[in-house]
Amino acid sequence: MATRLNPYLRFDGSARQAMEFYHSIFGGELKMNTFGEFGMQDTPQADQIMHAQLETPDGYTLMASDTPPGMGYNPGDTITISLSGDEEKLKEYFTALAEGGKVGTPLEKQMWGDEYGDLTDKYGINWMVNLGGLG
């Protein structure tokens, strides 16, 4: 079996909404389980997400959870997700991810010859998009 590297995002109570947002952009199959489903049904976190996994048709896997009790939460300072390739579809992803967020670098041709842009989405997750070989 091959190994994979999957980004795992942590949220402070908004994992469900964030993963549904990413699902609306990337498509695929989204599975989510709550803390309540795994024995924490009598806690304030019962309806929060213990584990979510999005498998997309493009081969991306995104995992996420809400921050469990006792863990620190510092959004946006520990992960950036990078999408790269030659597909025009990445431009659509960039536009959709930017909705309600903040674009740091607009998606445009850069000195190295590729189109590149970066943003922070409305859930505080940093994204980089690089389109190579577009001429």
N, C-alpha and C positions, 0 to 999 in steps of 0.2 A: 504494500500500500504506500502511495506517495505521501509525503508530508505537505502541509499547507501552513501559510502564515495568514491569520485572520485578525483584523482589527476588532478589539473588544472595547466598546464604549460604555462609560458609566454615567448615569444621569441622577438627578436629585428629584425623583418623582415624575419625570416626563418621558421615561423610556418608551412607554406605549405609544405616545403621540409622535415621538421622534422616529421610532421604527415604522410606524404607519406612514409617516411622511416619506421616509427613504423607500419604502415599498411602493408608494405612489409614483416615485421617480424611476426606480430601477426595475420594478416588476418582480416576478418570481414568487417564491413560496416563503411566507412569513409564519414562524411558529413562536408562540409566547407562552410562558408559564409564570404564574404569580407565586409570591412567597406563601400565600395561603394554601396553594396546591401542594406545598412541600412542608406542611406542618406548622406554619406560622399563621393559622387562620384567626387567632384571637389577638392579633397585634395590629398596630396602626399601619403596618406595611403589607397587610394581607392582600390587598388588591394591586400592589405595586409589582413590577416585573422582576422576577428572580433571574430569568434567563430568556433572551429572545435571540432568534437566529433567522437571518434573511439570506436565502440562496437565490441568486439572480440568474436569468438566462445567459448573461454574459460571463458567468463563472465567478462572480464576486460573492464573497461571504462576509456578512456583517453580523457581529454578535453584540449584545448589549444587556445591561441590567440597570435597575435602580440601585442606588448606593445602599448597602445593607446597614442596619443599625451599628454604630460604633466605628464606621469607616469614614475617613475624611473625604471631602468632595471639593475639588478645585477645577472647575470646568475650563476646558480649552488649553490648559498649560502642559498637558502631558502627551497629546497625540495630534497628529495631522494625518488625514487620509489623502493619499495621492492616487489620482486616476491618470493614466497615460495611455496613449495609443494614437492611431491614425484615423479614428472614426469620428465622423461629424456628430454622431450621437453624443459624444462627450460635451459638445457645445450646448446641447439641450440639457444635459445633466447640470452643467455649470449654471445656466439660467434658472433652472428649477431650484437648485440648492441655494441660490442667492436670494430667492424670494423670502422676504422677512428677515434676512440676514444682512451682513455688511461685506461688500466687496473690498478687498485690500488692493489687489492688482487686477484691473480689468483684463478679460481674456483677449489678448492681442499679440501680434508678432513681437518677439523679443530678440535681443542681440545675438542669441545663439541660433536663431533661425526658426524656432518653433513658436507656435502660439501657446501662451501660458497665462494663467490667471489664478488668483487665490482668493479665498473668502472664508468668512466665519458664518455658518448657517444660524438660523434662528434658535437653535438649541445649544449654541456655543461651541460647536465642533468645527475645527479648522480643516479646510479642503484645499488641495492644490490640483490643478488640471493642466496637463501638458499634452498638446497635440503636435506630434512630430511628423515630419515628412509631408507637410501640406503645401510645400512649394513656396 
